[in-house]
Amino acid sequence: MFDAKKIKEQIVKWIEGYFRVNASPETKVVIGISGGKDSSIVAALCVEALGKDRVIGVLLPQGEQFDIDVSYKLCKTLDISYVKINIEEPVRALYAGVTAAGLSLNDVAVFNTPARIRMAALYAVSGIVGGRVANTCNLSEDWVGYSTKFGDSAGDFSPLSNLTVTELKAVGRELGLAPEFIDKTPIDGLCGKTDEDNLGFTYAALDKYIRENICDDAQVKEKIDRLHRMNLHKVNPMPSFEYVPSSPEHSAH
C-alpha cells in the first residue's frame, strides 16, 4: 500500500539533500506555476523542504489564461513570491520567424513551442536569481510521453517523476493542499481538451497498468504500450557516439 506520509517525508528530505549538495544556502527554487496538481505539489514540497523565502513561482500565461486565478491563489496560499511573464509575444515572434523562412507551422510546432519558451523563461529567471529550476513531470505523463522534450520535461531536479498521478495526489493531500489544487482537471491550454481526452484513457487506468500491469481494455493497453515505446526518447539520456581513442602503442604502428 502506498504510504503518502512516508513518501512525502522522503521527498522533502531528498530535496533538502539535493540543495545541500548542489547549491548554496541562498539558492532558490524556480517553479513554473500552472495552478495544476504537479506544480502545486512540487511548490508545497519545496516550501516544506527549504522554506517559503527560497521558492519563487513563475506564472507563464500565453495571452489570457482563463484559470490563472488558481495560480495566484496557490502562490498566496503558500506565501511565496512570484512573477508573471506572458509568453504570447515571444511565441508569436518565433512563429513569424518560422513562416518568414518559408516554413509552414503544424500541430507539432504549435503544441510544443510554447512549452519550450516557458522553460527558456524559467531558466532566465533562474539565472537572474541564482536558482535551480524544478521539474514538475510525473511518472504517468512521462510513461506515455505526455510532455514536451526540452520544455516541461526539463529542469534541474525532479521530485515527482517516479510517482504516478494517483500517488502524487495522495502526497498532495498529505501536504494539506486544498482539493482545487490537487483535483483541478488538467487542460492542455491550447485546444481546450483535457489531458485524458487527448490521451484517450484515464490516468486511473494508466496508473493501474503501470503499477499492477493490469489493463482490462485491450485497445487501451495497446495504445499505452505504443505511446511508451514511441516516447522513450523523451526520458532516456541522449544517445551519443562512443569514441574510444587508440592506445599510443597502437597508433605508433
N, C-alpha and C positions, 0 to 999 in steps of 0.2 A: 504493500500500500504506500502511496506517495505521502511523505511526511512534509507538509508545506512549511511548518515552523522550523524544522531541522534544516531543510534546504534553504530557506530564507536566511537563516543564520550563517550557513556555509557560504552563500553568495556574498553576504556582507563582509565576511572575513576574507574572502577571495579578493574582493575589490580593495579592501584595506591593504592586503598583501601586494597586489599589483602596483598600487600607488607608492607603497613603501619602497619597492624595488626599482620602479621605472619612472619615478617622478620626485619632485621636491615637496616639502610640507606645504608649499604655497600653490602647487599645481592644481588647476581647476578642471572640472569635468564640463565638457561642452556637449549638450544633448539637443538634437532636433525634436521639438515638442509638437506632436501632431494632435494630441488630445486622445489618442487611441491607447489601447491597453499596453502595448510594448514600451512606448516611450514613457508613459506614465509610471509603469512599474520600474523601469530602469532608473528613472529620475528619483523615485522614492527609495530605491535601494542605495543609490549613491548618496542621498541625503543622510540616510542612516549610517552609512559607512564612513563618510568624510565630513558631514556637517553641511548645513544649507548654504553657508558662505562660500563653499568651494564648488557649487553646482550652478551652472549658467544654462538657462533654457533659451533656445533659439526657435522662434516661430517663423515658418517659411512658407507663407501663402503664395499661391500663383494667382495674382489678381484678387478677386473677392473669394474668401473661403467661408462657406455658409456656417460651418461649425467651429470657427476659430474661438468662439467664446469658451469652449471646453478647454482649449489650450491655455487661455488666460486663467481660467479657474484653477487648472492644475498647478500652474506656477504660483498662484496666490495661496492655494491650499498648502503647498509645500514651503511657501515663503522663500522661494528662490528668485534671484534676479533673472531678468530675461530681456531679450531684444527681439524686434520683429524686422525681418528682411524680406521684402516682397521680391520674388524671383521672376515676376511677369516680364519685365523689360529685358533682363539677360536672356531669358528663353526666346523671346521674340527676336532679339538681335542675332542669336545663333541660327534660328530658323531662317532669318533673312539672308544671312551669310551663306547658308547651305543652298537656298534657292537661287541666290545671285551667282553661285558657282555652277548653275545649270543642273542641279540635282533636285529630285522630287522627294518631298517628305513622305514617309509611310508610317504605318502604325507603330512599328518597332522604334523608330526615332522619336515619334511624338510621345510614346508612353515612357520611354527610358530617359530621355534628355532632361526633363525636369528633376528627376531623382539625382542625376549626376551633378546638375547645377546646385541642388540643395547640399550635396556633400561638399562641393567646392566652397560653398558659403560657410559651412560648418568648419572646414579647415582654415578658412580665412579668419573666422572668429577665434579659433583655437590658436592660430599664430599670433594674433593680437594680444590675447590674454595669457598666453603661455599655458595652454591646456592640453587635454587629451580628449579625443572625440569618442563618445560612447556609441558602439554599435547596438542597435535595438532589435535585430532579427531574432527569430525563434526557430526551433527545430522543425516545426510543422511547415512553415513557409519555405525554409531552406530545402527541405526534403523534396519539394516539388518545384523548386526554382522560382517561387513567387517573391522575387526580389530583383533589383537591378544591379548587375555587375558594376563595380566601382561607383555605385550610387548608394542606396540604403544598405547594401551588403558590406560596405567599407566601414572602417573605424579602427580605433587603437586597442580596444578591449571589448569583450562581448559577454555580458553576464547571462543572457538568456538563450544562447544559440544551441544549447543542449537540452532545452526544456520544450515540451510540446505546448500548444495553446492551452490545453486543459490544465497542465501542470502550472504554467506561469500565472494563469488566472487564480489558482489556489494560493500561489505566493502573493499575488496582489491583495487577496482578501486577508491574508496573514499580516500584510503591511498596514491594514486598516484603511485602504483606499475605498472611496465610495464606489458603488456599482456603476455609476455613469462613466468612470474612468476604466473600469475593468470590462464591462459588458457592452460598451458602445459598439454598434455594428460597424465593422471596418468597411470603408468605401474607398475605391481607388482614387477618387478625386478628379478623374478625367472623363470617364464615360458614365459615371453615376451608378455603376453596378457595385454590388457588394463583392467582397473577396470570394465568398462561397459561390456567388453567381458566376464569376469569372472562372473559377476552378472547375465547377460542375459537380462538386461534392462538398459535404460539410467537414469542418475541422474535427468534429467528434468522430466521424468515420475514418478520417485520415489518422488521427491520433491513436485510435484503436488498432489500426493496421500497423502503425509504426511500433507501438509498444507490445502488442499481442500477436501480430502477424495474422489478424483476423479481419476479413472483409467479406460481408455477405453478398455483395453485388459484384459479379464477375467483371462487368464493364467498368465499374469504378476502380476495381483492383488493377485492371489492365491500364487504365488511364494514369493512375498513381505511379505504377511501375515505369510507364513510358516517360512521364514527366521527370521522374527521378533520374533515369538514365540520361535523358537529354540535357539535364541541367547540372550534372555533377561538376562541369567546368566552372560553375559559379562559386563552389565551395572548396574544390581541390586546389592545391598550390599550382601556380602556372608551370606547365611543362617547360623544361629547358634542356637544351643540348648539353650533354655531359662531355666536356673536353678533358681528356687525360693526356697531359704532356708526356712526351717521350723522355726516357731517362737520358742523362748526359752520355752514358756509355753507349746506348743505342744510337744516339744522334751522331756520335763520332764515327760510326761505321756507315 
